[in-house]
């Protein structure tokens, strides 16, 4: 029963993908529109810097700010600081 469902799901996914590919129109990226003025392309170094290194750098900067902001607060354990362990009752 499990194999049948997996086969059915795979066939459905493959059929859906095939129909989407067949029914979609081409992007027409080679035909320029009126007023289209593309600039020069990016080099490999520029592309890696923009789409790989910049997001990693932003992530590290934000993470560093969060860690620095978290360390400025003094850790205070409020559950054990107000419990006295000495016996206060006198008989």
N, C-alpha and C positions, 0 to 999 in steps of 0.2 A: 504494500500500500504506500509506503514511504517513497519507494522508487518511482511509482506511478505519478505521485504528486510533484516530485522533483522534475520528472520528464515533462509533465504538463506545464509547469512554471517556466522551464527553459524554453519550450516551444513557444509559449506565449510571449516571453521576452524577446526571443529572436524574431518572431513574426511582427511584433510591434516595432522593433528597431528597423526591420526591413521596410515596413510600410512607411515609417517616418522618413527614411532615406529616399524612398522612391517618390513620395508625395511632396517633399520639400523642393522649393525652387532654388536654383543656384544663387550664390551670393552676388554675382555680377560685379565682382571686385575689379575686373579689368576695364570696365566701362566707367569713364569719369562722368560725374554729374556737373551741371552748370555751377560755376563758382567754386568748384573743388580745387584746392591749392595745397597738395600734400607737400610736406617738408622733406628734408633729407632723412634717410633711415638712420637708425642707431647702430653703432658698432657693437661687437660682442661684449666688449668691456663695459660700455655704457649700459647695455641691456642687463648684464649681470649686476652691475652696481645699482641700477634703478629697481629691478624686480627681485633681487636676492639680498644684496648687502644692505640696502636702505631699510627694508622691513625688519631684518634681523637686528640692525642697529637701533631702530626705534623700539623694538621689543626689549632689548637689553637696557636701553635708557629708561623706559617706563618701569621695568622690573627693578632697576637700581633705585629709582625714586621711591617706589613702594617699600623696598627694604629699608632704605634710609629713614623714611617716614615712620616705619614701624618700630625701628630701634630707638627713636627719640622718646617714645613713651616708656616710662618705667614699668616693668612687670610687677604687678601687685596681686598677690593671691588673697582675695577677699574672703575666701572660705575658711582659711586657717588662721588669718591674722587676728580675728576677734574671738578665738576660742582660748580660754584659759585652762591650763591643765592642772593647776593647783586646786586643792580642795578648799573651798571658801566657807563651807559650813562648819560651825564649831559646836561641838556637843556639850 
